[in-house]
Amino acid sequence: MKKIPYGISNYKELRDLDMYYIDKTMYIEKLENKDRYVFFIRPRRFGKSLFLNMLEAYYDMNEEKNFEKYFGDLYVGKNRTEQANKYIVLKISFASVITDLGKDELIESFDKIVSSAVNKCIIRYKHILGEESLPENEKRATYALNYLSKIVELKNKKIILLIDEYDNFANNIMRGKKDIYDELVHEGGYVRTFYKEIKEGTSDGAITRTFITGVSPVMLDDVTSGANIFTVIANDEDLNGILGFNDHEIRQIVDYYRIGEIVEKEELLKILKTYCNGYKFNENVSETVYNTDMVLYILNNIIQKKEYPKKLIDENVKTDYTRLRNIAENFITKEEMLQLIEGGEVGPIEIKERFNLESLYKKEEKYTNIRSLLYYLGMLTIKRQESNKVMLGIPNYAVKALYWEYMEKAYEVEASARYDELAAAMEDMRKTGKVEHIMEIYERVIKRLSNRDLRHFNETSCKSIFITLVYTDGIYLIESEKEANGGYTDLYIKEGVLYKEAVNYRYMIEFKHIKEKELREVESGELKVESEKQQVLDSNRELVDKKKEEARAQLYRYMEEHNVQEDSEKELKKYIVIILGKKYVEYEEIR
């Protein structure tokens, strides 16, 4: 049985070891029918490096004798294009550029990466180029590329240039090192000059094609202003499935490994769709795409250890996506980020293919460009088309979890309750069905928030804060806005596939918020009772009861939905939670 290629980005190694491979070679002819100098953008962990490595093996003239070995059983093996094994391939990866030691060290690192790639290329093709290595005095990036272009042109050959993670170093220095970024990519900047040299290579005829990958178009607009030959193909309809998996491919993998003999098959497929699926890269397509590494992480663990991983979200994915979220935070305030998270769908907007760093600070361009950035980073995806624009939303549970982690810090949960106290309160909720302690913590968190945090405080904010507390516990599966009987429940939480024994109760909760301006003030002459909170409740009893009645009617309507009743064997508890102003929480169980 073939091994799962989790973490493998070397195509020839994957094929030599006979590892499982989802055939993506049908996209080669699609790419050849597009412009010759292209930029391709996808979120992290989608398999860009492996795809680039596959292109290298396909076009490399040194690999012609191995074509059948590496491609014979694939689509392109039976549909070989004229360009197969016809080129000198120069592949450069900027994944390891050093960014934390200052501009000079960054440039030195950039030079070493490019000159090393060029030197390896010359050595690899020395029988064709007639050169042994890159001369010592040609070790600067632009000189090295120019040198290779000249000797290739003299031999009447052509280069295919493949660049991986073109924007990796830029993503690291955009946050807090904008001055270095500007020096490198603006007119006369070191990196911008390098891309001008690429353009020169295409003009001379030495570089016949480029395929450049990254996670964001931000640097693209800055570095290619002097080399405007590049086309962005990230959002092309026919390339939606070029990376990642579709539903059919997921079922193929699950069936091949007979994973249904280890875990319940339909439950696994549902988990994969919930945690890993949801990405769309064109508004006209109906099929959503799964993140490659998110899927392989779960499947590899089941195959190797005969059980689900202890955490369904890969720590490597969390690290990468948290870093990307941090990039976005550089251009958006905490208040704006919370509004974005709490708002559900985002838009309508027109996704921008090109925008530079400066535009993310400009008021008139910021709204569209920041949301476009989050889309390219994989933090948002296309949900639906609305006239000539699109609505965006969070793609899946794994990405939602990253936002919930952000909310935990933004709402300063740790300042309101120690982790052990929160864990104990959640255990009471899960195991004994008692919510008093978690509701007390919930009220504490709301009271502690600053006026700035509460400027746009609304019903969605109320729900988001509670979700943050539930997520921190890490046991429940959270379904916010679960569709039920023609409407949406505010919050439905139940046992996940892991730690089922830790959950005896699931919950359906409806939140209602009464704005401060709607509350009747307690007059100084009124009878004092045991607490200020009780006075506010007594003074607004009619309004509170009205909100409860609305919530009760909604819950009863949702309960008629068969999927909610039969969703689990765990006992279902139903609660109404009323938040009065920005201070008090009133709750009631509906039986």
N, C-alpha and C positions, 0 to 999 in steps of 0.2 A: 504494500500500500504506500502511496506517495506521501511524503512529508508535507505538512502545512508550511508555506514559505513566510511565516511571520517574521518580520524584521529583515527580510532579504531584499536587497535592491540590485544585486548583480545578476543580470539576466542569464549570462552564460553559465554561471555557477548553478543557478536554479535549474537550468535545463540539463547540465552535466549530472546533477544529483537526482534528476528525475523527480523534482518536486511538483506539487500540484500547481497548475497554471491556468488561469482563465484567459482564453485567447482574446487579445485586443489587437491582433495584427490586421484585422479588416480596416482599421482606422489609418493604416499607412497610405493606402490609395486615396482616402479622403483628404489627408494632409497634402499629398502631392498635387491634388487638384485645387488647392488653395494658394494664396500668395506665398512666395518663397521665403520671406523674412518675417517670421511670426513670433509673437509673445503668447504664451499660454499660462493662464493663472488658475490655480486650484488651491483649496485649503490644505493645511498640513495633513499628513498621514493618508493621502489618497493614492499613493503609488507613483508619483511623478518621476522619482529617481529611477525606479525599475523600468518605467516606460521609456525614459531617455536612454537607458542602458540597452534596451531592446532595439531602439533605433540605431544605436551605435553598431550593434552586431549585424543589423540588416544592411546598412549602407557601407560598411567597412570592406574595402577591396581585398584586404588580407584574409577575410573570412569567407571568400567565395567557395573555397573547398569544403567549408563546414555548413553551407547553406542547408543542406538536407538534414543535417544533425540538429540544427537549432530551429528550423522553420518547416521542415518537411511535412509534419503532421498538423500544421496550423493552417488557417485560412490563406495566409499569404504564400504558403508553400505550394498551394494549388492555384494561386492567383498572383504569381510573382510579377512585380512591376519592372519596367526597363531599367530603373535606377538602382536596383538591388546590387550591392557589392561593387559599386562603381566609383566610390569616393574615398578620399583621405578624410578621416573623421577626427576633428579636434573637439574633445569634450572637456569642459571646465566646470568645476563645482566650487561655488563660493561659500559652501557650508562652514568652512573652518577659518574664515577671515577673522583675525583678532581685532576686536573692537573696543576693548576696555583699557587700553594702554595709551590712548591718544592718537592724533592724526598721523604722525610720522610712522608709528608702529603699524597702524592700519594699512598705510600705503605700502610699507615694506612687505606686509603679509599678502596684500593684493598682488604685488609684483611676483612674489615667490610662487603663489598659486598659478598665475598665468604662465610665468616662464617655465615652471615645472611641467605644466600640461603641454606646452609647446615643445619642450625638450623631449618628453616621452613620445610625443607625436613624431618628431624627427627621427628618433631612434627606431620607432616602430616601422617607419616607412623609409628607412635609410637605403634599402635596395632599390627604391623608386626615386628618392630625392637626391641621392648621391652625397648626403651630408651625414656626419657621424653624431653631431649634437649641436645644441644652440651655443653660439660663441659667448664667452664670458662677458663681453661688452654689450650684449643684447638682452640683459636680464630684466630690464624694465618692461612692464606689461605691454605698452604700446609698441616698443621696439621689437619685442619678441613676436608679437602678432604680425607686425609689418614684415619681419624677416621671413617668417613662415609663408606668408602670402606671396612674397617675391620668388622664393625658391620653388613653390608649388606652381606658380604661373610660368616660370621658366621651363618646367617639365610638362607644361600643357595639361596639368591635372586640375581637379576641383576639390574644394574643401566644403564639407558640411560641418557647420559650427553648432555644437550643442552646449548650452549653458544651463546649469542647474542652480537653483536658489540664487538667482541674480540679485535679489533684494535682501538676502539674509543679513548682511552687515548693516544695511540701511535701516532695517527694522530694529536693530539693536541700538543704533545711535540717534534715531529720531526722538527717542524719549530722553530729554535732558541734555542732548549734545547737538542741538540744531545748528550751532555755529560750524561744527565740523562737517555736518551733513551739507550745509550750504557751500562750504569751500570745495567739497569733493564733486558735487553734481551740477553746480551752476557754471556759467560760461567760463571756460578756461580751467575748470576743475579737473582733478586727476581722473576720476571715474568717467566723467563726461567725455574727456579726450579719448579714453579707451573705446567708447562706443562710436566716436567719430572714426576711429581707426577701423572698426568693424565695417562701417559704411564705405570707407576707402577700399577695403578688401572686396566688397561687393561690386564697387565701381570698376575695379581693375579686372574683375572676372574670376578672381581666385576663390572667393567665398560664394558658392552658388546657392546655399540654403542656410537658414538659421532656425533653430527651435530653442527658444529661451523660456525657462519656467521660473515661477515664483509664486508668492501668496498674495501679492498686492500690486496694484498698478501705480502706486504713489510715486516710486522712484522712476518708473518707466517714462512718465511725462517729463521729468526733470532731465534725465540723462539722454533722451532721444530727441530733444529739441534740435540738436545739431546733427541728428541722424534719423530724420523722419521717414525712413523707408519701412519701418516695422508696422505690422498689422496685428491688432489684438483679436485673437480668435476664441477667447475664453467663453463667450456667450453664444457661440454658433449652435444652432439647433441640432445639427447632425453630429455634434461632438459632446452632447449631454452625457453619454455613457462611455466616453473614451477612458475614463478612470473610474474606480469604484465598481460596485457590483449592482446588478438589478435583481428583482425577485426570482426570476428563473435561475440565475447563476447561484443565488443563495441556496435554493432547493437542490440544485445539482451537487453542491459541495456537501450539504447535510446528508444527502442520499449516498454519495460516494463513500463517505466515512462511516455510514450506518450509525450516525449519532443518535438516531431515534431509538437505538437499542441501549443507549447509556442514559439519556434524559428523554422526557416526553417531547416528541418532535414538534407538535403544534405550539406548545408552550414556548419552546426555544425560538421558533420562527417569529412568534409574537414579541419575544424579548429583543431579538435582533432588529425587528422593525421599530420597536419603541426606542431603543438606545442608539441605533447606528444608522437609521434610514432618514429620509426626509429631504435630501438635497435636490434642488433643481437648478440648472444653470441656463435655462432658457424658458421664457414665459409660454411658449407654444407647446412644449412637451407635456405629456401626462405622467410619464414614468419618473419616479423619484429614485435617487441613487443612494447606496449604502457606502459609508466610509470604510475603506479597505482594512486599515489596521484595527479599527474598532471591532470589526467582525472577526478578523483572524485571531485577535487576542482572546476573545471568548471561546471560539471553536478550538483553538490550540490547547487551551486549558482543559476543556472537556475531553479532548482526545488523549492528552498526555496524562491527566490526573483522574479521569473518569468522574469529574464533577465540575460544577460551575466555579469560576474564580471567586475568591472571597469578596472581591469588589468587581462589579460588572463594568466599571469605567477604568480603563487602563491608565495607570499613573503617568505613563509617557505621554498619552494623549492629553491628560489634564495639564501636565507641565507645559506642553506646546501651546495649547489653546489659551491657557492662563497668560502666557507671555504675549500672545496675540491680543487678548483682551486688554492687557496693559498698554499696548500700543494705542488702542482706541481711547483709553482713558486719558491719554496725553492731550486729546483734542476735545474732550467732552467732560463736563462737570459731573460731580456725583449726583446732583439733582437731575440733570439731563439723562444720565445713565439709568437712574431709578425709574424715571418716566418711560424710558425706552423699554425696560424690562417689564414694567407693570402694564404697559399699554396694549399687550397682545400683538395684533398686527400693526405693522409700521408702513406708512405711506398714505396715499400713492406717491411713488417716486419714479423717476427715470434713472435706471442704473447707468452710471457714467463709466465709460471704458477707460478714460484718461482723466486724471486730475493730479495736480502736484501738491506738495506739502503745504505751500502757502494757502491754497484754497481751503484747507481744513481749518484755518483760523479766520477766514473771511466770513462775516455774518451772512452775506447774501448767498454764499455757496455752501456754507457749512452743513446745513440740514441734509441736503441731498448727498453730498460727498462723504460725510461720516457714515451715513447709512449704506452707501455704496461700498465703503471700506469694510464695514462689518459683514456685508454680503460676501465680499471676496475672501475675507479671513475665515469664513465658515461659521460666524457667530449669528448670522441671519441667512435666510434663503428665500427663494421666490415661492410664495404661497398661491397667488392667483394673479391674473391679468385684470386690470381695470382701465378700460379704454386704451390709451397708448402708454400707460404706465403700469407699474406692478405694485402689489402689496407684499411686504416681506414679513417673515416671522421666524421664530426660533425653530431650527430643523428637527431636533430630537431631544430625548431625555438627557443624554450625556452633556449636550451644550447647555440645556436648562440648568443642569447641576452646577456648571461653572458660573452662571449668573446668580444662582442661589448662594454660592460661596461668596460672591461679591456682595450680595445683599447682607449676608451675615456680618461682614466687616462694616458695610455702610450703616447698618442699623445699630452697630456697636452692641451686639447681643452679649458679648463677654462682660461688658460693663454692667449689665443688668442681672446676669445669672452666671455662676460658675458652671463649667461644663458638667461636673458631677451632679450638681443640683438639677440642671436641665435633663441630664440622662435619667435621673431618678423620676422626674416628673413625666417624662415620655414613657418610662417603663410602667408607671401607674396607668397611664392612658392606654397603652398597648395591652397590658396583661390583666388589669383589674377593671378597666372601663371607667376609671376615675379621672376627671379632667380638672379638678379644682386647682391643683398645683400648677399645671401648665397654663391655665388661664390667668393665674396670679402673675406668673413670669411674663406672659403676653402683655398684661396691663402695665407691668413695670417697664418693659421695652418701649411701649408707646409713650408713657409719661416722660421717659428719659430723652426722647428725641428732641433735637433743637427746633426752634421755630423755622429755621431754614430747611431742615429735613421735612417739615410738615407743611411747607408752603402749598404744595399741591396734594395734600393728604386727602384721600378719598376711599371709596369702598374697595377699590383694587389694592390700595396701599395696605388696608386692614388685612386683606387676604394674604398679601405678599409677606408681611411680617410674620404671620402665623406659619406660612409655608417654610420660612427660613428656620423657625424653631423645629419644625417637624423634620426638615432635611438634615439639620445638624445631628440628629439622632442616628440617621443612616440606616434605618430599618424599614420604614414604610415606603411603599411605592406611591408617589404623589401624582394625582390626576387633577390638575387645575382645569376648570371649564370643561368637565366631562359632558359630552353630549348625551342627553337623555330626554326622551319623550318630547321632542320638538323644542327643547330649550337646553340650557347648560347649567349644571350644578356649579356652585362657586368652588367647592373643594371636595374631592373624594379621595380618601387615603385608605389603602388596604395593604395586606401582606404582599411582599414581592416573592420572587422565586427563591431568594435566599432568606434564611432565618425565619421560616414560616412558624416554627415553634415558639418564636418570641412574640407572636401576635395572636391575641385572642379576640380582638375587636377591630373592626373597620369602622370608618366614620364618613358620614356625609354632613357637610357643614355649610350653612348659608350665612353669609356676612351682610350686615346692614350698617350703614354709617349715618349718623345724624350730625349734620354740620353744626358748628358752634353757633352760627347766626340763627339756626332754627331752634336752639334750646331756649327755654324760658329761664330767665335768671332767678335765682333764689333771693327773695327780698329779705332784707335784714330783720324785719319784724316777724318773719314767719317762725313757726315752732321749730326749735332745734331738735334734731334727732341724733342718733349715735354717730353718724359720719357725714362728711360733706358729700360723699358719693351718694349716700342714701337720700339726702336732701335733693340732689340733682335728679335722681330717679323719680322721687315722689312728685317733684314739681313738673316733670315731663312724662308722667305716667301714660297719658292719653297718646302722646306721640310715640313713646316706646312700644306701647301695645299695638299701635297701628303698624309699626315696622315689623313687629313679631308676627302679626297676622299675615302680612305680605310674604314674609320668609316662610311661614308655616305652609301657606298655600303653594308656594313654589316647591318646597320639599315634598309635599304630598303628590304633586304632579309628577315630579321626577321619580318618585317611588313606584309609580305605575309602570315605569320602564322595566321590561322583563330583564334586560341585560344587567341592570343594577341589582335586582333581587337575586338573580342566579349567578352573579359574578364570582361569588366565593361562598364557602361554607361557614366562614367566620361570622359571628354575630354583628349585625349592622346597627350602629348607634347614629342617631340624627340629632344635630344641634343647631340652634339659632344663636348667633353671636351678634350682639348689638354694641357698637362703639359710639359712645356719646362724646361728641367734640373730638378733642385730642388727648383725652385723659382717662375715661372710664370704660370698663368692659362689663356688659351684662350678658349672661348666657342662660340658655334654657334647653333642656333635653326634650325632644318631641317623641312621644311614645305611641 
